[in-house]
Amino acid sequence: MRLGAVMPNFWAQTTKGPLQFYDYLGTSSWCILFSHPADFTPVCTTELGRIAQRYYEFTKRNVKLLGHSCDSLEKHRIWIQASYIPPEGYNTPPEGYRQ
């Protein structure tokens, strides 16, 4: 894919369940589709951590995030369980956030 190209529709099984790309995207959203190296690597942790820190910045701009890697779904689930500790107030938008 090249920057600005139209992404073909696809179906994938994800850690959140089945996903069809255009259904996930909707008609008025942007999407950042990114890949990351293998789970349990320092780069993966820092890259995804930075994206998580900026989640509300993407959301208020109507940008959806979709990551993929070469690892299996089961390995992703194990990595999520082992690595994910939600920060206090994570589900609360930052002050001044407008949707």
Phi, psi and omega in degrees: 000143175250151178306128179091351179287156177276124180284131176291152177293146176209163177243140179213150171269130184235174176293345177258004181113186181294149182220131168250124192307306184292329174294318178297317183291320185076194186258349186230016182254156167264163177219137169254112177259117184229155175247158177221157179293185184304149175299159179066023175250151181300322181295316179302313182297315182288321179296310182290328176297318179293320177297317179298321178298331183260011185310311183291332175295319176293315183300315182292345176260010179061040178251126177261147183249139179214114182252152176215158176207181183278350183284160179286160177300319180297319178295322176300315181298317179297317179297317179299312180298319183284330189256333192273118172232105184297131176292154179302132179077012184302320182277001179258124179299149178296157179304136180087358180289131176235131180268000000 
